[in-house]
Amino acid sequence: MHVIDSHTGGEPTRVILDGGPDLGTGPLAERAARLATEYRDFYRSVILEPRGQPAMVCALLVPPVDPTCVTGVIYFDAEAVLGMCGHGTIGLAVTLAHLGRIGIGQHRIETPVGVVTVDLLDPNTVRVTNVESRRTRSGVSVEVAGVGTVTGDLAYGGNGFFIVDPSPIPVTASNIRQLSEVTIAVREALQAAGITCAPGMPVDHVIFYGPAETPEGHSRNFVLCPDDAYDRSPCGTGSSARLACLAAAGRLAEGTEIVQESIIGSTYRLSWRKGPNGGIIPSITGSAYVMAESRLIFQVDDPFRLGIVL
């Protein structure tokens, strides 16, 4: 399997160029569902240790339905097939540029939740125009054992999010372990209470927000992903959901750019414009860097060919 690894703000992306399963034809949402239900062993084997790492997201390239798109892509982490991935899209664009498949300028990429636009500003800098995002509910409270009442907003940015601002725990790198444990507990409490982002859309990400640590920063976030790893980047789909909440609350004017910090200090530049269906169209600008190009080997007699599963 031919892969190229990059990182976006510290968060790794593995682009799968060939060697993936034949998912057939049809809408990407159907092919993504097929990957999730019929090829779980495959996608986990690519991303689990010893080949991968907990923070990694993979981008499986597939033929697009829309002929105006340079590629179709299905994203997944070790736990779930994702609707969209912002850092992965930035990493994918930089990888395609590295391969000579795209140049400076605007390009369209098809995902299971719709077509997104990428502007390759230079070989490492990408602006992503995401799918329409929206706040679905505000002021939702849930009781979390050992923590108490946690209140936040439900929002969609390509994935389902529960957004808590301010965080009940200081959003600092020294608190990563505690932040991980509490956000996992929050997500479990939401699931136990039957709280979803929208009908049929579970909350698979939880974000806590705290003050920025730099003068130019708007805030700093901690993002829990479906596989219980934390996002090293500020999270593109999470930033889209955050923009939808800020816009709905009247806390950020249309077209105003802010700098979003991640828990490790990497940044995105964010802004929004009105969407056609009552939501917002997010803009996310970040940088990615190619780290490795390799061939993955899956030996039949390797006891951990399908990854380390405990």
N, C-alpha and C positions, 0 to 999 in steps of 0.2 A: 504494500500500500504506500503510495507516494504522498507525503505530507510536507507542509511548510508550517513552521511554528513562528508566531510573532507575539508581541505583547503590546497592549494598549494601556498606558498608564499603570503598568505593572501586572495587568490581568492577561493571562496567556490565551491565545487562540490557535487552534490547530486546524488548518485548512486541508481537507482530504481531496486530493486532485484525482485519484483513481483508486480502484480496489474496493469500493464500497458495494453494497448490495444493489441489485436491480429492483427499484421501487416501482417500475412501470411508468405509465404516463398519466395524464390527468392533472387536476388542480394540485398545487403544492400542499395544500392543507390535507388532502387525501393521502398524498405520498408521505407526509410527515406522520400522519396517524398510522400508516402501514409500518413505518420505521419504529414507532413507539410500541406497537403491539406485536409485530412479527420478528423484529430484529433487535430485541433488547440486549441479548448476549453480544451481538456485534458492537453496538454503540458503547456499551459499558467496557468492552475489551480494549477499545481504542483510548479511552480516557482514564480508566482506573490505573492505579499503580499495578505493576512496575513500569508500564509504558507511559502513563500520563501522570497527572497530579490533581489533587482535589479542586484547585481553583480553575482548571482549564475548561474552556468551552470549545467544542469542535464545530466546524463549518463544513458540511458535506455538500459539495457542488453537484447540482443536478440540472438537466436541461430546463430552461424556463418555458412557461406557456406563452407569456407575452414576448413576441419577437423583438420588441424594443429594448429588452433587458440584456445586459451583457452575460448574466448567469442567473440561475436559480440557486437558492441555498436553503438548507435545513440545518438549524442549530440544535445542539444538544449538550447537556452536561452529564455527569455520571448518574443522575437521578431521573432526568426528564428530557423529552424532546420539547424545545422551546418554540414559542410563536415567532419571536424576534430576539435579536441580541445587538445592542448598540455598540459595545466595545468590539464584538465579533465582526460587525459590519465595517468598522474602521480598520480593523486588522485585515479583513478580507480585501478591502480596497487597496491597502498598501501592498498586500501579497500579490494581487493581480498586476499592480504597477511593477513590482519587482520582477514578475514573469514576462513583462512586456505586453500584457493583454489589454491594458488600458493606459491612457496617458493623462496628462493634466487636463482637467475639465470636468464636465458633469456626465454621470452615468447612472443607469437605472438597474436595480437589483431586485429580483422577485423573491419574496419570503412567503411562508405559509399564511401570514396575516395581511399580505398585500405588498405592493411595490414601494420600495423606498428609493430615494435619490441620494447619491453620493457625489460631492464635489471634491475631487483630488486637487488640493491647493498647492501642494508640493509633494515630493516623494514620500513624505512621512505624515503630512497633515491632511485630515479629511473632515469635511462638514457633512453630516448625515441629516437629511430631512426625513423624519420618521413618519409612520402612519398616524392618523388622527388619534389623539389621546384625550382622555376625559376623567374628571373626578366623578365617581359613581355614587358615593355616599360620604358625608362628612360627619365628624363627631361620633364615631362608632366606638363604643366602650366594650372591653372584654376583661373578665377577671382572670388573672394569671397567678397560679399558685406560687407563693413565696415572693411575689412582686406587688400584687394588689391590682387596682384598676388601671388599665392602660387604654388611653383614648387616642384615636387617630383617624385618618381618612382612607377610604378605599378608592383606588384609582387604577386606570388602565393606561399602559404606555407601550403595548405590544406584548406584555405579560401582566399578571394581576398582582397588585401591591397593596400592602397595608403600611401607611406612612405616619410615623409618630414624630411630632415636633411640638415641644422640645422632648428630647430623649430623657428617660428616667435615669440614665447612666451617662456620665460624661463621655462624649464621643472622642476618645483619645486612643492612640495606639497602645498605650499601657493597659487599656481595658478590653482588648480584643477578645480575650477568653470569656470574660463576663458578658460582653455584648453578644457574643455568639450564643451563649447559654440562654440568655434572656430572650433574644429574638426567636430562637427555636421554641422556647416555651410559649411565646406569644402566638406564633403560627399554629402550634398544637392546640392552644386554647381557642383560636378562631375556628379551626377545623372541628373541634369538639362541639362548639356552639353552632355549627352549621352556617357560619358567616362566610360569604363568598364575595368576590369583587363584583360579579354580575351572575345571573343565572347560568349555570354550567361552566363558570370560570372561577376555579379555586384561587385563593391567595397563596401563591407559591414563593413570593418574596416579601420580606419585611425590611423596612428602612427606618433607622433612627437618625434624627438630625440634631446637631449641636452647633455652637458658634464656630465660625471660621478661625483658623490659626494664622492667617496672613491678612494684611490690610486690604488686598484686592478681593479676597474671598467673600462670597455671600453666606456660605454655611459649610459645614463639614458633615459627611454622612458615613454611616455604617450600613452596608447592604448584605442581608442574608439571602443566599441563593438556594434553589431547590435541593441541592445536594449537601446543604448545611455548611458549605464553604462560604467565606466572606469575599465580596468583590473588592479586588485591589484597586480597580478603577472607580470613578464616581457612578458607574452603571448608566448606560445609555437609555434603556427602557425605563429604568427607575427615575432618571432625570426627566424623561418625558412625562411620566406620571406626576412627578413633583411640579413641573411647570404647569400641568393641568390644574393641580390644587392651588398653586399660587395665583393663577389667572382667575379661577373661580372665586377665590377669596378676595380678589381685588388687591393683592399684595405685590403684583408685578405687572407693569404695563406692557401692552403688545409692542414688540420690537426692541424692548430694553434687554441688553445683554448682561448676564451675570456670570461669575466664575464659581463653579461648584468644586469643592475639594473632596477627595476621597479620604478614607481612614488612614492611608499611607502618605497623603499629601499630593497625589497626582490630581490633575485638574481637567475639567471640560469647560468650554464656553457655551452658554445656553441662552436661547431666546425662543419666542413663540409668535405665531400669527393665528388669526382666527381660522378655524376649519369650516368646511362646507356643511357639516352635520351637527353643529352646535358645540363641538369640541375645539381643540387647538392642534395646530401643526407644529411640532417641536423641531428645533434646530440644535444639533449637538456637534461641537467641533473639538476634536482631540487628535492625538498623535500616536502612531504605532511604529514599531520597529521589527523587522524580520530578524529572527534569532537562529533558525536552523532549517535545513532542508534534508529530509531523510526518507528511508524506506522502512516501514514497519514490517516485521516478519512474524508470522503466526505458525509456529511449529506444532504439529499435531500432538507430539508427545510432551510438550511443555505443560507442566502441571498448572501453571498460572497463565496459560494462553488466553483465557477469558478474563484475566485481571484478578486482583486480590479482593475477594468478597468475604467479609467477616460478619 
